Amino acid sequence: MPTIEKHVEISLQRTGKPYLEVHEWMDDPRNKTERHDITRVLEFSRMFEEKYGEAAAREYVQHLADDLNGKFSHLVEDVQKLVDNTLAYFGAKK
């Protein structure tokens, strides 16, 4: 998963704003698991919208999406390596 600094960088590229308060809130070590609970997306996005506006609520959801991508991208790479190794074992070329 991206660091807070990386999330801020991605937000800046995507929106022109860092949304540091969103990313720090999300990744607070004491509450990180609770705050990444997708069953609470509506509750937390409303909270961000009320406090910082609709764009901040979207960045909250995007933070979750970026974390999911980070969690699973290495799995895709690992599976691809296994497939490549298996194909090479059987003499197939990519």
N, CA, C and O atoms as CSV, one atom per row, in Angstrom:
chain,resi,resn,atom,element,x,y,z
A,1,MET,N,N,0.841,-1.174,0.000
A,1,MET,CA,C,0.000,0.000,0.000
A,1,MET,C,C,0.888,1.241,0.000
A,1,MET,O,O,1.963,1.249,0.600
A,2,PRO,N,N,0.432,2.269,-0.670
A,2,PRO,CA,C,1.234,3.496,-0.711
A,2,PRO,C,C,1.383,4.146,0.664
A,2,PRO,O,O,0.516,4.023,1.529
A,3,THR,N,N,2.493,4.831,0.836
A,3,THR,CA,C,2.711,5.617,2.056
A,3,THR,C,C,1.823,6.862,1.996
A,3,THR,O,O,1.242,7.177,0.957
A,4,ILE,N,N,1.730,7.564,3.131
A,4,ILE,CA,C,0.972,8.818,3.138
A,4,ILE,C,C,1.560,9.779,2.117
A,4,ILE,O,O,0.828,10.455,1.394
A,5,GLU,N,N,2.885,9.835,2.062
A,5,GLU,CA,C,3.552,10.740,1.107
A,5,GLU,C,C,3.167,10.392,-0.328
A,5,GLU,O,O,2.928,11.281,-1.145
A,6,LYS,N,N,3.109,9.099,-0.629
A,6,LYS,CA,C,2.744,8.662,-1.982
A,6,LYS,C,C,1.277,8.987,-2.263
A,6,LYS,O,O,0.942,9.431,-3.362
A,7,HIS,N,N,0.405,8.771,-1.283
A,7,HIS,CA,C,-1.005,9.125,-1.471
A,7,HIS,C,C,-1.145,10.616,-1.763
A,7,HIS,O,O,-1.905,11.011,-2.647
A,8,VAL,N,N,-0.408,11.444,-1.019
A,8,VAL,CA,C,-0.450,12.891,-1.240
A,8,VAL,C,C,0.025,13.225,-2.661
A,8,VAL,O,O,-0.593,14.032,-3.354
A,9,GLU,N,N,1.112,12.604,-3.080
A,9,GLU,CA,C,1.638,12.830,-4.429
A,9,GLU,C,C,0.607,12.443,-5.492
A,9,GLU,O,O,0.408,13.167,-6.467
A,10,ILE,N,N,-0.040,11.302,-5.295
A,10,ILE,CA,C,-1.063,10.847,-6.245
A,10,ILE,C,C,-2.236,11.822,-6.264
A,10,ILE,O,O,-2.743,12.163,-7.334
A,11,SER,N,N,-2.670,12.274,-5.087
A,11,SER,CA,C,-3.762,13.254,-5.016
A,11,SER,C,C,-3.401,14.546,-5.736
A,11,SER,O,O,-4.217,15.113,-6.462
A,12,LEU,N,N,-2.166,15.007,-5.528
A,12,LEU,CA,C,-1.723,16.229,-6.213
A,12,LEU,C,C,-1.767,16.061,-7.725
A,12,LEU,O,O,-2.216,16.957,-8.441
A,13,GLN,N,N,-1.307,14.924,-8.208
A,13,GLN,CA,C,-1.325,14.663,-9.655
A,13,GLN,C,C,-2.755,14.570,-10.176
A,13,GLN,O,O,-3.069,15.069,-11.256
A,14,ARG,N,N,-3.606,13.929,-9.400
A,14,ARG,CA,C,-4.970,13.684,-9.844
A,14,ARG,C,C,-5.851,14.925,-9.730
A,14,ARG,O,O,-6.681,15.172,-10.605
A,15,THR,N,N,-5.683,15.717,-8.654
A,15,THR,CA,C,-6.627,16.809,-8.370
A,15,THR,C,C,-5.997,18.180,-8.246
A,15,THR,O,O,-6.687,19.197,-8.315
A,16,GLY,N,N,-4.674,18.209,-8.060
A,16,GLY,CA,C,-4.013,19.484,-7.795
A,16,GLY,C,C,-4.003,19.863,-6.326
A,16,GLY,O,O,-3.466,20.907,-5.955
A,17,LYS,N,N,-4.602,19.010,-5.474
A,17,LYS,CA,C,-4.641,19.246,-4.032
A,17,LYS,C,C,-4.102,18.016,-3.309
A,17,LYS,O,O,-4.291,16.894,-3.777
A,18,PRO,N,N,-3.427,18.215,-2.162
A,18,PRO,CA,C,-2.791,17.075,-1.480
A,18,PRO,C,C,-3.736,16.209,-0.656
A,18,PRO,O,O,-3.511,15.005,-0.528
A,19,TYR,N,N,-4.780,16.795,-0.098
A,19,TYR,CA,C,-5.713,16.085,0.791
A,19,TYR,C,C,-4.972,15.342,1.896
A,19,TYR,O,O,-5.295,14.199,2.220
A,20,LEU,N,N,-3.978,16.007,2.464
A,20,LEU,CA,C,-3.168,15.421,3.531
A,20,LEU,C,C,-4.025,14.966,4.707
A,20,LEU,O,O,-3.794,13.893,5.265
A,21,GLU,N,N,-5.018,15.779,5.087
A,21,GLU,CA,C,-5.854,15.413,6.232
A,21,GLU,C,C,-6.601,14.096,5.993
A,21,GLU,O,O,-6.812,13.323,6.928
A,22,VAL,N,N,-6.996,13.847,4.760
A,22,VAL,CA,C,-7.676,12.587,4.427
A,22,VAL,C,C,-6.719,11.418,4.599
A,22,VAL,O,O,-7.047,10.429,5.255
A,23,HIS,N,N,-5.539,11.534,4.011
A,23,HIS,CA,C,-4.579,10.425,4.027
A,23,HIS,C,C,-4.010,10.172,5.422
A,23,HIS,O,O,-3.785,9.024,5.806
A,24,GLU,N,N,-3.782,11.233,6.167
A,24,GLU,CA,C,-3.305,11.035,7.549
A,24,GLU,C,C,-4.386,10.368,8.398
A,24,GLU,O,O,-4.089,9.486,9.204
A,25,TRP,N,N,-5.615,10.778,8.221
A,25,TRP,CA,C,-6.716,10.174,8.976
A,25,TRP,C,C,-6.835,8.691,8.618
A,25,TRP,O,O,-6.975,7.841,9.497
A,26,MET,N,N,-6.780,8.396,7.340
A,26,MET,CA,C,-6.916,7.002,6.881
A,26,MET,C,C,-5.820,6.106,7.443
A,26,MET,O,O,-6.091,4.990,7.886
A,27,ASP,N,N,-4.601,6.586,7.427
A,27,ASP,CA,C,-3.454,5.737,7.765
A,27,ASP,C,C,-2.951,5.907,9.194
A,27,ASP,O,O,-1.848,5.469,9.520
A,28,ASP,N,N,-3.754,6.541,10.051
A,28,ASP,CA,C,-3.392,6.629,11.462
A,28,ASP,C,C,-3.213,5.199,11.991
A,28,ASP,O,O,-4.159,4.412,11.966
A,29,PRO,N,N,-2.009,4.856,12.468
A,29,PRO,CA,C,-1.723,3.469,12.857
A,29,PRO,C,C,-2.686,2.876,13.885
A,29,PRO,O,O,-2.968,1.678,13.851
A,30,ARG,N,N,-3.186,3.697,14.786
A,30,ARG,CA,C,-4.091,3.179,15.829
A,30,ARG,C,C,-5.468,2.812,15.295
A,30,ARG,O,O,-6.177,2.016,15.912
A,31,ASN,N,N,-5.856,3.379,14.159
A,31,ASN,CA,C,-7.208,3.191,13.629
A,31,ASN,C,C,-7.244,2.720,12.178
A,31,ASN,O,O,-8.309,2.688,11.561
A,32,LYS,N,N,-6.103,2.359,11.640
A,32,LYS,CA,C,-5.991,2.083,10.209
A,32,LYS,C,C,-6.948,0.985,9.733
A,32,LYS,O,O,-7.606,1.143,8.704
A,33,THR,N,N,-7.029,-0.111,10.465
A,33,THR,CA,C,-7.899,-1.208,10.041
A,33,THR,C,C,-9.354,-0.765,9.995
A,33,THR,O,O,-10.053,-1.018,9.014
A,34,GLU,N,N,-9.810,-0.105,11.052
A,34,GLU,CA,C,-11.191,0.380,11.100
A,34,GLU,C,C,-11.480,1.348,9.963
A,34,GLU,O,O,-12.555,1.302,9.364
A,35,ARG,N,N,-10.533,2.217,9.665
A,35,ARG,CA,C,-10.764,3.265,8.673
A,35,ARG,C,C,-10.646,2.769,7.229
A,35,ARG,O,O,-10.983,3.491,6.290
A,36,HIS,N,N,-10.173,1.552,7.061
A,36,HIS,CA,C,-10.129,0.942,5.735
A,36,HIS,C,C,-11.251,-0.080,5.553
A,36,HIS,O,O,-11.258,-0.826,4.574
A,37,ASP,N,N,-12.185,-0.114,6.479
A,37,ASP,CA,C,-13.314,-1.042,6.443
A,37,ASP,C,C,-14.288,-0.600,5.354
A,37,ASP,O,O,-14.943,0.433,5.488
A,38,ILE,N,N,-14.384,-1.380,4.278
A,38,ILE,CA,C,-15.218,-0.961,3.148
A,38,ILE,C,C,-16.707,-0.968,3.474
A,38,ILE,O,O,-17.496,-0.372,2.742
A,39,THR,N,N,-17.107,-1.631,4.557
A,39,THR,CA,C,-18.520,-1.592,4.938
A,39,THR,C,C,-18.899,-0.233,5.518
A,39,THR,O,O,-20.078,0.037,5.745
A,40,ARG,N,N,-17.906,0.625,5.759
A,40,ARG,CA,C,-18.170,1.953,6.325
A,40,ARG,C,C,-17.905,3.083,5.322
A,40,ARG,O,O,-17.811,4.252,5.697
A,41,VAL,N,N,-17.789,2.717,4.051
A,41,VAL,CA,C,-17.478,3.703,3.015
A,41,VAL,C,C,-18.495,4.839,2.996
A,41,VAL,O,O,-18.115,6.007,2.931
A,42,LEU,N,N,-19.760,4.514,3.052
A,42,LEU,CA,C,-20.776,5.572,3.006
A,42,LEU,C,C,-20.664,6.507,4.201
A,42,LEU,O,O,-20.743,7.728,4.058
A,43,GLU,N,N,-20.482,5.931,5.368
A,43,GLU,CA,C,-20.359,6.727,6.593
A,43,GLU,C,C,-19.152,7.659,6.531
A,43,GLU,O,O,-19.271,8.856,6.795
A,44,PHE,N,N,-17.996,7.107,6.182
A,44,PHE,CA,C,-16.776,7.913,6.173
A,44,PHE,C,C,-16.753,8.914,5.020
A,44,PHE,O,O,-16.246,10.025,5.179
A,45,SER,N,N,-17.293,8.536,3.865
A,45,SER,CA,C,-17.306,9.490,2.757
A,45,SER,C,C,-18.223,10.666,3.071
A,45,SER,O,O,-17.913,11.804,2.718
A,46,ARG,N,N,-19.350,10.401,3.732
A,46,ARG,CA,C,-20.220,11.505,4.160
A,46,ARG,C,C,-19.489,12.431,5.135
A,46,ARG,O,O,-19.596,13.654,5.051
A,47,MET,N,N,-18.743,11.822,6.060
A,47,MET,CA,C,-17.998,12.612,7.034
A,47,MET,C,C,-17.017,13.550,6.322
A,47,MET,O,O,-16.941,14.735,6.647
A,48,PHE,N,N,-16.265,13.014,5.346
A,48,PHE,CA,C,-15.309,13.844,4.613
A,48,PHE,C,C,-16.012,14.905,3.782
A,48,PHE,O,O,-15.529,16.032,3.670
A,49,GLU,N,N,-17.141,14.552,3.205
A,49,GLU,CA,C,-17.875,15.536,2.409
A,49,GLU,C,C,-18.356,16.692,3.289
A,49,GLU,O,O,-18.236,17.857,2.910
A,50,GLU,N,N,-18.896,16.368,4.459
A,50,GLU,CA,C,-19.363,17.414,5.371
A,50,GLU,C,C,-18.225,18.290,5.873
A,50,GLU,O,O,-18.383,19.502,6.018
A,51,LYS,N,N,-17.081,17.674,6.138
A,51,LYS,CA,C,-15.962,18.402,6.734
A,51,LYS,C,C,-15.132,19.166,5.698
A,51,LYS,O,O,-14.731,20.305,5.940
A,52,TYR,N,N,-14.872,18.532,4.526
A,52,TYR,CA,C,-13.940,19.124,3.554
A,52,TYR,C,C,-14.520,19.298,2.148
A,52,TYR,O,O,-13.884,19.920,1.297
A,53,GLY,N,N,-15.702,18.767,1.892
A,53,GLY,CA,C,-16.299,18.892,0.569
A,53,GLY,C,C,-16.294,17.580,-0.210
A,53,GLY,O,O,-15.645,16.602,0.160
A,54,GLU,N,N,-17.048,17.610,-1.302
A,54,GLU,CA,C,-17.242,16.411,-2.124
A,54,GLU,C,C,-15.935,15.857,-2.687
A,54,GLU,O,O,-15.756,14.641,-2.743
A,55,ALA,N,N,-15.031,16.724,-3.099
A,55,ALA,CA,C,-13.758,16.261,-3.674
A,55,ALA,C,C,-12.942,15.475,-2.650
A,55,ALA,O,O,-12.285,14.496,-3.007
A,56,ALA,N,N,-12.975,15.885,-1.400
A,56,ALA,CA,C,-12.257,15.159,-0.342
A,56,ALA,C,C,-12.884,13.789,-0.127
A,56,ALA,O,O,-12.170,12.815,0.112
A,57,ALA,N,N,-14.201,13.701,-0.208
A,57,ALA,CA,C,-14.880,12.403,-0.084
A,57,ALA,C,C,-14.446,11.477,-1.214
A,57,ALA,O,O,-14.236,10.283,-0.999
A,58,ARG,N,N,-14.312,12.029,-2.414
A,58,ARG,CA,C,-13.826,11.208,-3.548
A,58,ARG,C,C,-12.391,10.756,-3.323
A,58,ARG,O,O,-12.029,9.633,-3.675
A,59,GLU,N,N,-11.577,11.620,-2.741
A,59,GLU,CA,C,-10.186,11.236,-2.465
A,59,GLU,C,C,-10.110,10.155,-1.392
A,59,GLU,O,O,-9.217,9.308,-1.428
A,60,TYR,N,N,-11.029,10.177,-0.449
A,60,TYR,CA,C,-11.109,9.098,0.537
A,60,TYR,C,C,-11.360,7.764,-0.170
A,60,TYR,O,O,-10.676,6.775,0.092
A,61,VAL,N,N,-12.343,7.748,-1.063
A,61,VAL,CA,C,-12.651,6.521,-1.808
A,61,VAL,C,C,-11.468,6.132,-2.694
A,61,VAL,O,O,-11.143,4.952,-2.818
A,62,GLN,N,N,-10.830,7.120,-3.303
A,62,GLN,CA,C,-9.673,6.839,-4.157
A,62,GLN,C,C,-8.524,6.266,-3.334
A,62,GLN,O,O,-7.796,5.398,-3.815
A,63,HIS,N,N,-8.351,6.740,-2.101
A,63,HIS,CA,C,-7.324,6.204,-1.206
A,63,HIS,C,C,-7.549,4.703,-1.024
A,63,HIS,O,O,-6.608,3.913,-1.103
A,64,LEU,N,N,-8.799,4.320,-0.779
A,64,LEU,CA,C,-9.116,2.898,-0.638
A,64,LEU,C,C,-8.779,2.130,-1.916
A,64,LEU,O,O,-8.194,1.048,-1.858
A,65,ALA,N,N,-9.144,2.685,-3.054
A,65,ALA,CA,C,-8.859,2.027,-4.338
A,65,ALA,C,C,-7.357,1.904,-4.569
A,65,ALA,O,O,-6.889,0.865,-5.035
A,66,ASP,N,N,-6.600,2.946,-4.249
A,66,ASP,CA,C,-5.148,2.887,-4.421
A,66,ASP,C,C,-4.529,1.836,-3.508
A,66,ASP,O,O,-3.590,1.143,-3.899
A,67,ASP,N,N,-5.060,1.719,-2.282
A,67,ASP,CA,C,-4.557,0.701,-1.361
A,67,ASP,C,C,-4.888,-0.708,-1.857
A,67,ASP,O,O,-4.053,-1.609,-1.777
A,68,LEU,N,N,-6.095,-0.895,-2.364
A,68,LEU,CA,C,-6.456,-2.203,-2.917
A,68,LEU,C,C,-5.549,-2.567,-4.082
A,68,LEU,O,O,-5.069,-3.696,-4.188
A,69,ASN,N,N,-5.326,-1.602,-4.941
A,69,ASN,CA,C,-4.429,-1.847,-6.071
A,69,ASN,C,C,-3.035,-2.215,-5.580
A,69,ASN,O,O,-2.406,-3.128,-6.115
A,70,GLY,N,N,-2.553,-1.509,-4.564
A,70,GLY,CA,C,-1.236,-1.808,-4.006
A,70,GLY,C,C,-1.171,-3.186,-3.380
A,70,GLY,O,O,-0.158,-3.877,-3.492
A,71,LYS,N,N,-2.247,-3.587,-2.723
A,71,LYS,CA,C,-2.289,-4.904,-2.075
A,71,LYS,C,C,-2.252,-6.029,-3.098
A,71,LYS,O,O,-1.597,-7.049,-2.883
A,72,PHE,N,N,-2.957,-5.842,-4.216
A,72,PHE,CA,C,-3.106,-6.933,-5.164
A,72,PHE,C,C,-2.152,-6.892,-6.347
A,72,PHE,O,O,-1.986,-7.906,-7.025
A,73,SER,N,N,-1.523,-5.766,-6.616
A,73,SER,CA,C,-0.644,-5.693,-7.784
A,73,SER,C,C,0.530,-6.655,-7.664
A,73,SER,O,O,0.946,-7.246,-8.661
A,74,HIS,N,N,1.070,-6.822,-6.463
A,74,HIS,CA,C,2.178,-7.757,-6.296
A,74,HIS,C,C,1.720,-9.196,-6.517
A,74,HIS,O,O,2.505,-10.029,-6.970
A,75,LEU,N,N,0.467,-9.495,-6.206
A,75,LEU,CA,C,-0.053,-10.840,-6.452
A,75,LEU,C,C,-0.110,-11.133,-7.946
A,75,LEU,O,O,0.234,-12.232,-8.382
A,76,VAL,N,N,-0.540,-10.159,-8.721
A,76,VAL,CA,C,-0.586,-10.319,-10.170
A,76,VAL,C,C,0.816,-10.561,-10.711
A,76,VAL,O,O,1.017,-11.427,-11.562
A,77,GLU,N,N,1.787,-9.793,-10.216
A,77,GLU,CA,C,3.175,-9.982,-10.646
A,77,GLU,C,C,3.682,-11.361,-10.268
A,77,GLU,O,O,4.345,-12.015,-11.074
A,78,ASP,N,N,3.386,-11.817,-9.060
A,78,ASP,CA,C,3.820,-13.137,-8.604
A,78,ASP,C,C,3.213,-14.243,-9.454
A,78,ASP,O,O,3.905,-15.190,-9.831
A,79,VAL,N,N,1.929,-14.129,-9.757
A,79,VAL,CA,C,1.266,-15.139,-10.588
A,79,VAL,C,C,1.866,-15.134,-11.985
A,79,VAL,O,O,2.081,-16.195,-12.570
A,80,GLN,N,N,2.137,-13.953,-12.523
A,80,GLN,CA,C,2.732,-13.881,-13.862
A,80,GLN,C,C,4.094,-14.559,-13.901
A,80,GLN,O,O,4.417,-15.240,-14.874
A,81,LYS,N,N,4.898,-14.381,-12.853
A,81,LYS,CA,C,6.205,-15.049,-12.779
A,81,LYS,C,C,6.026,-16.563,-12.760
A,81,LYS,O,O,6.766,-17.284,-13.429
A,82,LEU,N,N,5.046,-17.048,-11.997
A,82,LEU,CA,C,4.782,-18.487,-11.964
A,82,LEU,C,C,4.370,-19.009,-13.332
A,82,LEU,O,O,4.840,-20.062,-13.764
A,83,VAL,N,N,3.502,-18.284,-14.009
A,83,VAL,CA,C,3.073,-18.680,-15.353
A,83,VAL,C,C,4.266,-18.687,-16.301
A,83,VAL,O,O,4.444,-19.638,-17.061
A,84,ASP,N,N,5.082,-17.638,-16.264
A,84,ASP,CA,C,6.262,-17.568,-17.133
A,84,ASP,C,C,7.220,-18.718,-16.854
A,84,ASP,O,O,7.740,-19.329,-17.788
A,85,ASN,N,N,7.459,-19.019,-15.580
A,85,ASN,CA,C,8.352,-20.120,-15.210
A,85,ASN,C,C,7.788,-21.468,-15.681
A,85,ASN,O,O,8.528,-22.325,-16.165
A,86,THR,N,N,6.499,-21.637,-15.535
A,86,THR,CA,C,5.863,-22.880,-15.977
A,86,THR,C,C,5.961,-23.020,-17.475
A,86,THR,O,O,6.290,-24.093,-17.981
A,87,LEU,N,N,5.681,-21.951,-18.192
A,87,LEU,CA,C,5.797,-21.997,-19.665
A,87,LEU,C,C,7.231,-22.292,-20.089
A,87,LEU,O,O,7.460,-23.082,-21.004
A,88,ALA,N,N,8.200,-21.655,-19.421
A,88,ALA,CA,C,9.610,-21.906,-19.745
A,88,ALA,C,C,9.976,-23.356,-19.457
A,88,ALA,O,O,10.730,-23.961,-20.220
A,89,TYR,N,N,9.466,-23.918,-18.389
A,89,TYR,CA,C,9.720,-25.312,-18.048
A,89,TYR,C,C,9.278,-26.245,-19.175
A,89,TYR,O,O,9.939,-27.241,-19.466
A,90,PHE,N,N,8.162,-25.911,-19.797
A,90,PHE,CA,C,7.639,-26.725,-20.887
A,90,PHE,C,C,8.148,-26.290,-22.255
A,90,PHE,O,O,7.691,-26.782,-23.286
A,91,GLY,N,N,9.097,-25.365,-22.251
A,91,GLY,CA,C,9.744,-24.955,-23.495
A,91,GLY,C,C,8.987,-23.910,-24.292
A,91,GLY,O,O,9.368,-23.596,-25.420
A,92,ALA,N,N,7.945,-23.381,-23.736
A,92,ALA,CA,C,7.168,-22.367,-24.463
A,92,ALA,C,C,7.821,-20.999,-24.286
A,92,ALA,O,O,8.373,-20.677,-23.234
A,93,LYS,N,N,7.739,-20.231,-25.324
A,93,LYS,CA,C,8.273,-18.869,-25.262
A,93,LYS,C,C,7.133,-17.899,-25.204
A,93,LYS,O,O,6.071,-18.120,-25.785
A,94,LYS,N,N,7.361,-16.838,-24.508
A,94,LYS,CA,C,6.350,-15.805,-24.362
A,94,LYS,C,C,6.251,-14.961,-25.592
A,94,LYS,O,O,5.442,-14.034,-25.641
